[in-house]
Amino acid sequence: MRQVPVRRNIDFVGKKYIWFAISGVAILVSIIGLFTRGLNFGIDFTGGTQMEIRCDKETTISDIRKVLSRFGFGDAQIQQGQSNTFIIRTPNLSEQKRNEITAELKKSAKMKDLLGISDVGPGWGAQVSRRAIIGVIIFLVAVVLYVSIRFEFKMAISAIVEIFHDTIITVGVYALIGREVTPATIIAFLTLLGYSLYDAIVIFDRLKENADALTRQSKKTYSDVVNDSVNQILARSINTSLTTLFPIVTILLFGGETLKAFAFALFLGVLTGTYSSIFVATPMLAIWKESEPKYATFREKVEKERVRERRTVEQNVATNRVRVQEKQAKTNEEPSAMEKPAKEPAKVVRINEERESRKPTPKPKPKAKSKQTSAKARTKGPGSRKKKKKKR
């Protein structure tokens, strides 16, 4: 037997103020964390010391991190390369501190050779940041142009708002938990912007298709069309997000430090992008579009019809309730079925009455003569009675 699919009817636009309140609180907390705690930039942005070493085959990144933790550099960047080589990035180290760390690495981490040591200035990180900002500006301009041509300008602005929403929350989480910002983090930021835009474009495409069929004869508002569009692609959006999160979570659990820095930003971006495309961009677009005279007229007409239908339903319900109450009261007053004689149908009663009317009237029976009178008549004989005198 074929199973009928369940139709979802979640009112996303009707609960828009709840979603806006959640986003507002998240953005406020992110901004507070950003100004109070600030971002923890890595040595690529602040400058530091980079060491390249070769260790024994049994040495792992955790062994090297344990050694650095003794000197207060447990959060240093450690990247493993080929042939058992490791690249260590720490804040600026003095000559004495370098010698102490090197000696400890030879003793505890089985370091064989020191391949190189150098100071990294903040210029490279600043250059990466500058190019990233330029890339973001170009990306936003391209988004506005593409979405405006493909859909409309208001959808483009809604997508831009969604992108800023996701970026602020992601940066705020980095500030609150103190996670280090590396060039990999910047790359992940740029990647999550594209993902946020992709999810919104999917919704806008379905929304445009449904909105084109909206006419004056339709019994739906633009908000109803938005709800229908989001409900239609909700399962697809959730499934896409989950399949994207599975490999990201795997990298967060089992990947190296460099990959984890990239995966953590992607993880936050996918979550916020999925949320904002459904609960922020589309409700904001519905509010903006219904301010147009065309859709405002549609909404006014539909609301009047719904009020009229609601009143009709309420009147019918009230009438039916009164009828049921009268029937119940009448049933309580009448005798029960056992005590009440059965009534013949009206048609049968009428036929019986006609038959009774057609029957001939019976003739009255002659009175019987008494025995005494007949006996006397026989005794007197004929002519014994007095004859009446004839009138002359």
Contacts in CASP RR format, 6 or more apart in sequence:
PFRMAT RR
TARGET T0000
AUTHOR 0000-0000-0000
METHOD contacts of the structure
MODEL  1
MRQVPVRRNIDFVGKKYIWFAISGVAILVSIIGLFTRGLNFGIDFTGGTQ
MEIRCDKETTISDIRKVLSRFGFGDAQIQQGQSNTFIIRTPNLSEQKRNE
ITAELKKSAKMKDLLGISDVGPGWGAQVSRRAIIGVIIFLVAVVLYVSIR
FEFKMAISAIVEIFHDTIITVGVYALIGREVTPATIIAFLTLLGYSLYDA
IVIFDRLKENADALTRQSKKTYSDVVNDSVNQILARSINTSLTTLFPIVT
ILLFGGETLKAFAFALFLGVLTGTYSSIFVATPMLAIWKESEPKYATFRE
KVEKERVRERRTVEQNVATNRVRVQEKQAKTNEEPSAMEKPAKEPAKVVR
INEERESRKPTPKPKPKAKSKQTSAKARTKGPGSRKKKKKKR
7 231 0 8 1.000
8 231 0 8 1.000
8 234 0 8 1.000
9 227 0 8 1.000
9 231 0 8 1.000
10 227 0 8 1.000
10 230 0 8 1.000
10 231 0 8 1.000
10 234 0 8 1.000
11 227 0 8 1.000
12 19 0 8 1.000
12 226 0 8 1.000
12 227 0 8 1.000
12 230 0 8 1.000
12 231 0 8 1.000
12 278 0 8 1.000
12 279 0 8 1.000
12 282 0 8 1.000
12 283 0 8 1.000
13 223 0 8 1.000
13 226 0 8 1.000
13 227 0 8 1.000
13 282 0 8 1.000
13 283 0 8 1.000
13 286 0 8 1.000
14 223 0 8 1.000
14 227 0 8 1.000
14 283 0 8 1.000
16 283 0 8 1.000
16 284 0 8 1.000
16 286 0 8 1.000
16 287 0 8 1.000
19 279 0 8 1.000
19 280 0 8 1.000
19 283 0 8 1.000
20 280 0 8 1.000
20 283 0 8 1.000
22 279 0 8 1.000
23 165 0 8 1.000
23 276 0 8 1.000
23 279 0 8 1.000
23 280 0 8 1.000
26 169 0 8 1.000
27 165 0 8 1.000
27 168 0 8 1.000
27 169 0 8 1.000
29 172 0 8 1.000
29 176 0 8 1.000
30 168 0 8 1.000
30 169 0 8 1.000
30 171 0 8 1.000
30 172 0 8 1.000
30 173 0 8 1.000
30 175 0 8 1.000
30 176 0 8 1.000
31 168 0 8 1.000
31 172 0 8 1.000
33 172 0 8 1.000
33 175 0 8 1.000
33 176 0 8 1.000
34 171 0 8 1.000
34 172 0 8 1.000
34 175 0 8 1.000
37 175 0 8 1.000
37 176 0 8 1.000
37 178 0 8 1.000
38 175 0 8 1.000
39 171 0 8 1.000
39 174 0 8 1.000
39 175 0 8 1.000
39 178 0 8 1.000
39 181 0 8 1.000
40 174 0 8 1.000
40 175 0 8 1.000
40 178 0 8 1.000
40 179 0 8 1.000
40 180 0 8 1.000
40 181 0 8 1.000
41 180 0 8 1.000
41 181 0 8 1.000
42 77 0 8 1.000
42 89 0 8 1.000
42 180 0 8 1.000
42 181 0 8 1.000
42 182 0 8 1.000
43 49 0 8 1.000
43 50 0 8 1.000
43 77 0 8 1.000
43 89 0 8 1.000
43 90 0 8 1.000
43 91 0 8 1.000
43 120 0 8 1.000
43 121 0 8 1.000
44 89 0 8 1.000
44 120 0 8 1.000
44 122 0 8 1.000
44 124 0 8 1.000
44 125 0 8 1.000
44 128 0 8 1.000
44 182 0 8 1.000
44 183 0 8 1.000
45 122 0 8 1.000
45 125 0 8 1.000
45 126 0 8 1.000
45 128 0 8 1.000
45 129 0 8 1.000
45 181 0 8 1.000
46 91 0 8 1.000
46 122 0 8 1.000
47 91 0 8 1.000
47 92 0 8 1.000
47 119 0 8 1.000
47 120 0 8 1.000
47 121 0 8 1.000
47 122 0 8 1.000
47 123 0 8 1.000
48 89 0 8 1.000
48 90 0 8 1.000
48 91 0 8 1.000
48 92 0 8 1.000
48 93 0 8 1.000
48 119 0 8 1.000
48 120 0 8 1.000
48 121 0 8 1.000
49 89 0 8 1.000
49 90 0 8 1.000
49 91 0 8 1.000
49 92 0 8 1.000
49 93 0 8 1.000
49 98 0 8 1.000
49 117 0 8 1.000
49 118 0 8 1.000
49 119 0 8 1.000
49 120 0 8 1.000
50 87 0 8 1.000
50 88 0 8 1.000
50 89 0 8 1.000
50 117 0 8 1.000
50 118 0 8 1.000
50 119 0 8 1.000
50 120 0 8 1.000
51 87 0 8 1.000
51 88 0 8 1.000
51 89 0 8 1.000
51 90 0 8 1.000
51 98 0 8 1.000
51 101 0 8 1.000
51 102 0 8 1.000
51 114 0 8 1.000
51 116 0 8 1.000
51 117 0 8 1.000
52 85 0 8 1.000
52 86 0 8 1.000
52 87 0 8 1.000
52 88 0 8 1.000
52 114 0 8 1.000
52 115 0 8 1.000
52 116 0 8 1.000
52 117 0 8 1.000
53 85 0 8 1.000
53 86 0 8 1.000
53 88 0 8 1.000
53 105 0 8 1.000
53 111 0 8 1.000
53 112 0 8 1.000
53 113 0 8 1.000
53 114 0 8 1.000
53 115 0 8 1.000
53 116 0 8 1.000
54 83 0 8 1.000
54 84 0 8 1.000
54 85 0 8 1.000
54 86 0 8 1.000
54 111 0 8 1.000
54 112 0 8 1.000
54 113 0 8 1.000
54 115 0 8 1.000
55 64 0 8 1.000
55 84 0 8 1.000
55 85 0 8 1.000
55 86 0 8 1.000
55 105 0 8 1.000
55 109 0 8 1.000
55 110 0 8 1.000
55 111 0 8 1.000
55 112 0 8 1.000
56 84 0 8 1.000
56 110 0 8 1.000
56 112 0 8 1.000
57 84 0 8 1.000
58 110 0 8 1.000
59 84 0 8 1.000
59 86 0 8 1.000
59 109 0 8 1.000
59 110 0 8 1.000
59 111 0 8 1.000
61 78 0 8 1.000
61 80 0 8 1.000
61 86 0 8 1.000
61 256 0 8 1.000
61 257 0 8 1.000
63 108 0 8 1.000
63 109 0 8 1.000
63 110 0 8 1.000
64 78 0 8 1.000
64 86 0 8 1.000
64 88 0 8 1.000
64 105 0 8 1.000
64 109 0 8 1.000
65 74 0 8 1.000
65 76 0 8 1.000
65 78 0 8 1.000
66 108 0 8 1.000
66 109 0 8 1.000
67 101 0 8 1.000
67 104 0 8 1.000
67 105 0 8 1.000
67 108 0 8 1.000
67 109 0 8 1.000
68 74 0 8 1.000
68 76 0 8 1.000
68 78 0 8 1.000
68 88 0 8 1.000
68 90 0 8 1.000
68 101 0 8 1.000
70 104 0 8 1.000
71 97 0 8 1.000
71 100 0 8 1.000
71 101 0 8 1.000
71 104 0 8 1.000
73 90 0 8 1.000
73 91 0 8 1.000
73 101 0 8 1.000
75 180 0 8 1.000
76 88 0 8 1.000
76 89 0 8 1.000
76 90 0 8 1.000
77 87 0 8 1.000
77 88 0 8 1.000
77 89 0 8 1.000
77 90 0 8 1.000
77 180 0 8 1.000
77 182 0 8 1.000
77 257 0 8 1.000
77 258 0 8 1.000
78 86 0 8 1.000
78 87 0 8 1.000
78 88 0 8 1.000
78 89 0 8 1.000
78 257 0 8 1.000
79 86 0 8 1.000
79 87 0 8 1.000
79 89 0 8 1.000
79 257 0 8 1.000
79 258 0 8 1.000
80 86 0 8 1.000
80 256 0 8 1.000
81 87 0 8 1.000
85 115 0 8 1.000
89 120 0 8 1.000
92 119 0 8 1.000
93 101 0 8 1.000
98 117 0 8 1.000
102 111 0 8 1.000
102 114 0 8 1.000
105 111 0 8 1.000
125 183 0 8 1.000
128 183 0 8 1.000
128 186 0 8 1.000
129 186 0 8 1.000
132 186 0 8 1.000
132 189 0 8 1.000
132 190 0 8 1.000
135 190 0 8 1.000
136 190 0 8 1.000
136 193 0 8 1.000
139 190 0 8 1.000
139 193 0 8 1.000
139 194 0 8 1.000
140 160 0 8 1.000
140 163 0 8 1.000
143 156 0 8 1.000
143 159 0 8 1.000
143 160 0 8 1.000
143 163 0 8 1.000
143 197 0 8 1.000
144 153 0 8 1.000
144 156 0 8 1.000
144 157 0 8 1.000
144 160 0 8 1.000
145 156 0 8 1.000
146 156 0 8 1.000
147 155 0 8 1.000
147 156 0 8 1.000
147 159 0 8 1.000
147 201 0 8 1.000
147 204 0 8 1.000
148 155 0 8 1.000
148 156 0 8 1.000
151 204 0 8 1.000
151 205 0 8 1.000
151 208 0 8 1.000
152 208 0 8 1.000
154 285 0 8 1.000
154 288 0 8 1.000
154 289 0 8 1.000
155 204 0 8 1.000
155 285 0 8 1.000
158 200 0 8 1.000
158 281 0 8 1.000
158 282 0 8 1.000
158 284 0 8 1.000
158 285 0 8 1.000
158 288 0 8 1.000
159 197 0 8 1.000
159 200 0 8 1.000
159 201 0 8 1.000
159 204 0 8 1.000
159 281 0 8 1.000
161 280 0 8 1.000
161 281 0 8 1.000
161 284 0 8 1.000
162 196 0 8 1.000
162 197 0 8 1.000
162 200 0 8 1.000
162 273 0 8 1.000
162 276 0 8 1.000
162 277 0 8 1.000
162 280 0 8 1.000
162 281 0 8 1.000
163 193 0 8 1.000
163 196 0 8 1.000
163 197 0 8 1.000
165 272 0 8 1.000
165 276 0 8 1.000
165 280 0 8 1.000
166 192 0 8 1.000
166 193 0 8 1.000
166 196 0 8 1.000
166 269 0 8 1.000
166 272 0 8 1.000
166 273 0 8 1.000
166 276 0 8 1.000
167 189 0 8 1.000
167 193 0 8 1.000
169 268 0 8 1.000
169 272 0 8 1.000
170 189 0 8 1.000
170 192 0 8 1.000
170 265 0 8 1.000
170 268 0 8 1.000
170 269 0 8 1.000
170 272 0 8 1.000
173 179 0 8 1.000
173 268 0 8 1.000
174 181 0 8 1.000
174 185 0 8 1.000
174 265 0 8 1.000
179 261 0 8 1.000
179 264 0 8 1.000
180 261 0 8 1.000
182 258 0 8 1.000
182 261 0 8 1.000
184 258 0 8 1.000
184 259 0 8 1.000
184 261 0 8 1.000
184 262 0 8 1.000
184 265 0 8 1.000
185 261 0 8 1.000
185 262 0 8 1.000
185 264 0 8 1.000
185 265 0 8 1.000
187 262 0 8 1.000
188 261 0 8 1.000
188 262 0 8 1.000
188 263 0 8 1.000
188 264 0 8 1.000
188 265 0 8 1.000
188 266 0 8 1.000
189 265 0 8 1.000
191 265 0 8 1.000
191 266 0 8 1.000
192 265 0 8 1.000
192 266 0 8 1.000
192 268 0 8 1.000
192 269 0 8 1.000
192 270 0 8 1.000
192 272 0 8 1.000
192 273 0 8 1.000
195 244 0 8 1.000
195 266 0 8 1.000
195 269 0 8 1.000
195 270 0 8 1.000
195 273 0 8 1.000
196 269 0 8 1.000
196 272 0 8 1.000
196 273 0 8 1.000
196 276 0 8 1.000
196 277 0 8 1.000
199 237 0 8 1.000
199 240 0 8 1.000
199 241 0 8 1.000
199 273 0 8 1.000
199 274 0 8 1.000
199 277 0 8 1.000
199 278 0 8 1.000
200 276 0 8 1.000
200 277 0 8 1.000
200 281 0 8 1.000
202 233 0 8 1.000
202 236 0 8 1.000
202 237 0 8 1.000
202 277 0 8 1.000
203 229 0 8 1.000
203 230 0 8 1.000
203 233 0 8 1.000
203 237 0 8 1.000
203 277 0 8 1.000
203 278 0 8 1.000
203 281 0 8 1.000
203 282 0 8 1.000
206 229 0 8 1.000
206 232 0 8 1.000
206 233 0 8 1.000
207 225 0 8 1.000
207 226 0 8 1.000
207 229 0 8 1.000
207 282 0 8 1.000
207 285 0 8 1.000
209 229 0 8 1.000
210 225 0 8 1.000
210 228 0 8 1.000
210 229 0 8 1.000
211 222 0 8 1.000
211 225 0 8 1.000
214 220 0 8 1.000
214 222 0 8 1.000
214 225 0 8 1.000
214 298 0 8 1.000
216 297 0 8 1.000
216 298 0 8 1.000
216 301 0 8 1.000
218 298 0 8 1.000
218 302 0 8 1.000
219 302 0 8 1.000
219 305 0 8 1.000
220 228 0 8 1.000
220 298 0 8 1.000
220 302 0 8 1.000
221 290 0 8 1.000
221 295 0 8 1.000
221 298 0 8 1.000
221 299 0 8 1.000
221 302 0 8 1.000
221 303 0 8 1.000
222 286 0 8 1.000
222 289 0 8 1.000
222 290 0 8 1.000
222 295 0 8 1.000
222 298 0 8 1.000
222 299 0 8 1.000
223 286 0 8 1.000
223 290 0 8 1.000
223 299 0 8 1.000
224 302 0 8 1.000
226 282 0 8 1.000
226 283 0 8 1.000
226 285 0 8 1.000
226 286 0 8 1.000
229 282 0 8 1.000
230 278 0 8 1.000
230 282 0 8 1.000
234 278 0 8 1.000
237 274 0 8 1.000
237 277 0 8 1.000
237 278 0 8 1.000
238 274 0 8 1.000
241 270 0 8 1.000
241 271 0 8 1.000
241 274 0 8 1.000
244 270 0 8 1.000
245 267 0 8 1.000
245 270 0 8 1.000
245 271 0 8 1.000
248 263 0 8 1.000
248 266 0 8 1.000
248 267 0 8 1.000
248 270 0 8 1.000
249 267 0 8 1.000
251 259 0 8 1.000
251 260 0 8 1.000
251 262 0 8 1.000
251 263 0 8 1.000
252 260 0 8 1.000
252 263 0 8 1.000
252 264 0 8 1.000
252 267 0 8 1.000
255 263 0 8 1.000
289 295 0 8 1.000
290 296 0 8 1.000
290 299 0 8 1.000
334 340 0 8 1.000
END
